Amino acid sequence: QVQLVESGGGLVQAGGSLRLSCAASGSIFSINYMGWYRQAPGMQRELVATITRGDSTNYADSVKGRFTISRDNAKNTVYLQMNSLKPEDTAVYYCNANIRTNWGTDRMYWGQGTQVTVSS
């Protein structure tokens, strides 16, 4: 069994910052890439940022220069530092990871989501 648990969401004023964390636990052999997605009300889930095991990163255009994704491989944890937040960043943020389990299976896992609300 593998779990992803997010933390760090909340309410912040426009221009403020938040840091999200996502820790993976369970029968993990290795983690390939990890990432963050978000879903605003009435909208489709969209990519925010991804990071490979070798620290190659990819960002949505809407967050480039404001958000930074990082990971701690020893802790099986991925972070999302969000600066200069805007009201349009308001969404539920989901952690995602491509994990090889101890049984040799590769699968995508999702966290339960954490709410980020940016007030104007």
N, C-alpha and C positions, 0 to 999 in steps of 0.2 A: 504494500500500500504506500502511495506517495501523496503527500499533501503540500500545497502551497498556501502560506498564510501571509496576508498583507497587513500592513499597519502604517499609520502616519497620516491618514486622511483627516479632513476637518474643514472648518470654515475660516477663510482668510480674506482680507480686503484686497482689492486690486492693487497690484504692485508688490504684494507680499510674496513670501516663499513658504514652501512646504517640502518635506522630504518623505518620500514613500519608501517602505522596505518590504521585501517579500522573501521569506525564508522557506526553502524546500526541505522536507524531511521525509524519512521512510526508507524504503528499500532502493536506494539510489546507488547505481554504479558510477554513472557520470552524467553531467549535464552539458548538453551542446549549447544551443543558444537560449537566452532568456530575454524576455521583453515585457513591455507595458503596452496595453491597449486601453482605450476609453470608450465609453458609450454615454452620450447625452440623451435626455428624454426625447423619444420620437426619432432618434437617429440610429444609423447602423454603427456597430462597433468598428473603431478605426485604430490603426497602428499609431502609436506614439513614438516608441523607440525600441530598438533591439541591440543586443550585445552578444558577440560570440565568446566562446571560451578563451579565444586569443585576444579578446578586447577590441575587436573590430565593431564599430558602432554604426547605426543607421537611425535617422530621425525623420519624422514627418516635417514637411516644410513649415508648418504652422508653429512648431516648437523649437526649431533650430535657433541656437544662440541664447535660448532661455532655459531649456531643460538639459540636464546631463544625466546619462545612464552610466552606472558602474556596477561592478560585481565583486564579491569576495568568494573566490572558488573554495577556499578552506571552510567557509561557513555556508556554502550553497545558498547564498543570498544575493539578491539584486536590489539596487537602489535607484530611485529617480529623484534627483534634486530639481525642484521646479522653482524658478525665480521669475520675477516680473510677471506674476500671474495676472491673467485677464479674465473677465467674466465668461468669455467664451471657452475657457478651460474647464468650466464647471461640467462635471461628469462623474460617473462611477469608473474608477480606474481598476483594471484587471491585470494581474501578473500572469505571465505565460512562460512555460519552459518546455523545451524538448529534452526528455530525460530517457536515458537507458537504465532500466532497472537491473537489479541483481540477477534477474532471471533472463536477461539478455534481450528484453523487448524494448523497442523504442516507441515512445508515445508522447503526445502533447498533453500537458496538464495545465489547468487553469485554477487561479485562486478564486475566492468568493467575492472579491471586489471590495473597494473602499471608496467612500464618497468624498469627493473634493468639491467644495462650493466656494466660488470667488464672488464676493459682493462688490458692487460698483460704488 
